[in-house]
Amino acid sequence: MPRRSHAPAPIAAPVTPEGTPPSPASVVASEIKAMLASGARDEARERFSALVDLLHRRALRIAYYYLRDADDAAEAAQDAFLKVFLHMPAYSETRPFEVWFTKILVNGCLDRQKSRSRRLKWTIPAGDASPVWPPEPASTAPSPEARLLSKARAGEIAGALAELPARQRQVFVLRYLDGQSPAFVGEALGLTEATVRVHLFRALRRLRGLLER
């Protein structure tokens, strides 16, 4: 009986708004999805390393802004990549891969925050040292938001963000520290763009007050 071979599945091009080329991550993700569909799991795993290279630095930065611990951030990013690979067949090419990945990463960070909060209820605080954050705002444009970030040291921003309500902190991190559009933030967090803008306005207003105290 002749041995059956896995014929490569056709690669569907990511669907993007007219005139907008798909992101490199979306292109690679579509290739991996096609490989998995054809049964070429080893090839897909090898190709996945390119996707990690594209997003790893950004994933670490986002996770660190949520968790404020380098080891926790590294673990959260690793977990997100693992979940993405395992669930790659569910990726819909009708939206940028980064949106789907960010949603998985953020949800993982939030789960870690909840788990940490439960553990801290049974531990004695070791100190009140302010974390040292990487001063890496996504944009250098002289916007009011950029001026706000430039006025404060990294530790001050960390302390002020920690006092924001959770949802305001989430949208602020993705919008101004990761440099994403309100539409991207809304899709990643399951919010309307209008709701994102409301949270951003409130977050900026509160941050100004906290940093000017």
C-alpha positions as CSV (number, residue, x, y, z in Angstrom):
1,M,0.0,0.0,0.0
2,P,1.6,3.3,-1.0
3,R,2.6,5.6,1.9
4,R,0.4,8.6,2.3
5,S,2.2,12.0,2.3
6,H,1.0,15.2,3.7
7,A,0.3,17.6,1.0
8,P,0.8,21.2,2.1
9,A,-2.5,23.1,2.7
10,P,-2.9,26.3,0.7
11,I,-1.9,29.3,2.7
12,A,-4.8,31.8,3.1
13,A,-3.6,35.4,2.9
14,P,-4.6,37.4,6.0
15,V,-7.5,39.6,5.4
16,T,-6.7,43.3,6.0
17,P,-8.4,46.6,5.3
18,E,-8.1,47.6,1.7
19,G,-4.6,48.9,0.9
20,T,-3.1,47.8,4.2
21,P,-0.5,45.0,3.9
22,P,-0.7,42.2,6.5
23,S,1.8,42.4,9.3
24,P,4.8,40.1,9.2
25,A,3.5,38.3,12.2
26,S,0.1,37.7,10.5
27,V,1.8,36.3,7.4
28,V,4.0,33.9,9.5
29,A,1.0,32.9,11.6
30,S,-1.0,32.0,8.4
31,E,1.9,29.9,7.2
32,I,2.0,28.0,10.5
33,K,-1.7,27.5,10.6
34,A,-1.5,25.9,7.1
35,M,1.4,23.7,8.1
36,L,-0.6,22.4,11.1
37,A,-3.7,21.8,8.9
38,S,-1.6,19.6,6.6
39,G,-0.1,17.7,9.4
40,A,3.4,19.2,9.1
41,R,3.7,19.7,12.8
42,D,7.5,19.6,12.9
43,E,7.8,22.2,10.2
44,A,5.2,24.4,11.9
45,R,7.2,24.2,15.2
46,E,10.3,25.3,13.4
47,R,8.5,28.2,11.7
48,F,7.0,29.2,15.0
49,S,10.5,30.3,16.1
50,A,10.3,33.1,13.6
51,L,7.0,34.3,15.1
52,V,8.6,34.3,18.6
53,D,11.5,36.4,17.3
54,L,9.0,38.9,15.9
55,L,7.0,39.3,19.1
56,H,9.2,38.2,22.0
57,R,10.5,41.7,22.9
58,R,7.1,43.3,22.8
59,A,5.6,40.4,24.8
60,L,8.1,40.8,27.5
61,R,7.5,44.6,27.7
62,I,3.7,44.3,27.9
63,A,4.0,41.5,30.5
64,Y,6.5,43.5,32.6
65,Y,4.2,46.5,32.7
66,Y,1.4,44.3,34.0
67,L,3.4,42.2,36.4
68,R,6.4,44.4,37.3
69,D,8.6,41.4,37.8
70,A,11.1,40.3,35.2
71,D,10.8,36.6,36.0
72,D,7.0,36.6,36.1
73,A,7.0,38.6,32.8
74,A,9.3,36.0,31.1
75,E,7.1,33.1,32.3
76,A,3.9,34.9,31.2
77,A,5.3,35.5,27.7
78,Q,6.5,31.9,27.4
79,D,3.0,30.7,28.5
80,A,1.4,33.0,25.9
81,F,3.5,31.6,23.1
82,L,2.8,28.1,24.1
83,K,-1.0,28.7,24.2
84,V,-0.8,30.4,20.8
85,F,0.9,27.4,19.2
86,L,-1.5,24.9,20.8
87,H,-4.5,27.0,19.6
88,M,-3.1,28.2,16.3
89,P,-5.9,26.3,14.3
90,A,-8.4,28.7,16.0
91,Y,-6.6,31.8,14.7
92,S,-8.9,33.8,12.4
93,E,-7.0,35.6,9.6
94,T,-9.8,38.2,9.5
95,R,-7.8,40.2,12.1
96,P,-4.2,40.9,12.7
97,F,-2.4,38.2,14.6
98,E,-1.0,40.7,17.1
99,V,-4.6,41.4,18.4
100,W,-5.2,37.7,19.1
101,F,-1.8,37.2,20.6
102,T,-2.1,40.3,22.8
103,K,-5.5,39.1,24.1
104,I,-4.0,35.8,25.1
105,L,-1.0,37.5,26.7
106,V,-3.0,40.0,28.7
107,N,-5.5,37.4,30.0
108,G,-2.5,35.3,31.1
109,C,-1.0,38.3,33.0
110,L,-4.4,39.1,34.6
111,D,-4.6,35.4,35.8
112,R,-1.1,35.7,37.3
113,Q,-2.1,39.0,39.0
114,K,-5.1,37.3,40.6
115,S,-3.0,34.3,41.7
116,R,-0.4,36.6,43.2
117,S,-3.0,38.6,45.1
118,R,-4.4,35.4,46.6
119,R,-0.9,34.3,47.7
120,L,0.0,37.7,49.2
121,K,-3.0,37.5,51.5
122,W,-1.1,34.8,53.4
123,T,2.4,36.5,53.3
124,I,4.0,39.3,55.2
125,P,5.1,42.2,52.9
126,A,8.9,42.2,52.6
127,G,9.3,45.9,51.8
128,D,8.0,48.9,50.0
129,A,10.7,49.4,47.4
130,S,9.5,50.9,44.1
131,P,10.2,48.7,41.0
132,V,12.6,50.0,38.4
133,W,10.7,50.1,35.1
134,P,12.3,50.3,31.7
135,P,11.7,53.9,30.5
136,E,10.4,52.8,27.1
137,P,7.4,54.9,25.9
138,A,6.3,53.7,22.5
139,S,6.2,57.1,20.9
140,T,8.4,60.1,21.0
141,A,5.8,62.5,19.5
142,P,5.3,65.6,21.6
143,S,1.7,64.7,22.5
144,P,0.2,65.5,25.9
145,E,0.6,61.9,26.8
146,A,4.3,61.8,25.8
147,R,4.9,64.9,27.8
148,L,3.2,63.3,30.8
149,L,5.5,60.3,30.5
150,S,8.6,62.4,30.1
151,K,7.9,64.3,33.3
152,A,8.2,61.3,35.6
153,R,10.8,58.8,36.4
154,A,10.2,55.2,35.6
155,G,9.5,54.3,39.2
156,E,7.0,57.1,39.6
157,I,5.1,55.9,36.6
158,A,5.1,52.4,38.0
159,G,3.7,53.6,41.3
160,A,1.1,55.8,39.7
161,L,-0.1,53.1,37.3
162,A,-0.4,50.7,40.2
163,E,-3.1,53.0,41.7
164,L,-5.2,53.1,38.6
165,P,-8.3,50.9,38.4
166,A,-7.4,47.6,36.5
167,R,-9.2,48.5,33.3
168,Q,-7.7,51.9,33.0
169,R,-4.3,50.5,33.6
170,Q,-4.8,47.8,30.9
171,V,-5.9,50.3,28.2
172,F,-3.1,52.8,29.2
173,V,-0.4,50.2,28.9
174,L,-1.5,49.0,25.5
175,R,-2.2,52.4,24.1
176,Y,0.7,54.5,25.3
177,L,3.4,52.1,26.5
178,D,2.9,49.6,23.7
179,G,1.9,52.2,21.1
180,Q,-1.3,50.5,19.8
181,S,-4.3,52.2,18.4
182,P,-7.6,52.5,20.3
183,A,-9.2,50.1,17.8
184,F,-6.5,47.5,18.5
185,V,-6.8,48.0,22.2
186,G,-10.5,47.6,22.1
187,E,-10.4,44.4,20.0
188,A,-7.7,42.9,22.3
189,L,-9.6,43.7,25.5
190,G,-13.1,43.1,24.2
191,L,-14.2,46.7,24.4
192,T,-15.7,49.2,22.0
193,E,-13.3,51.9,20.8
194,A,-15.5,54.6,22.5
195,T,-15.1,52.7,25.8
196,V,-11.4,52.6,25.3
197,R,-11.2,56.3,24.8
198,V,-13.2,56.9,28.0
199,H,-10.9,54.7,30.0
200,L,-7.9,56.5,28.5
201,F,-9.2,59.9,29.3
202,R,-9.9,58.9,32.9
203,A,-6.5,57.2,33.2
204,L,-4.6,60.3,31.9
205,R,-6.5,62.6,34.2
206,R,-5.8,60.5,37.2
207,L,-2.2,59.9,36.3
208,R,-1.6,63.7,36.0
209,G,-3.1,64.1,39.5
210,L,-1.0,61.4,41.0
211,L,2.3,62.5,39.4
212,E,1.8,66.1,40.3
213,R,1.2,65.5,44.0
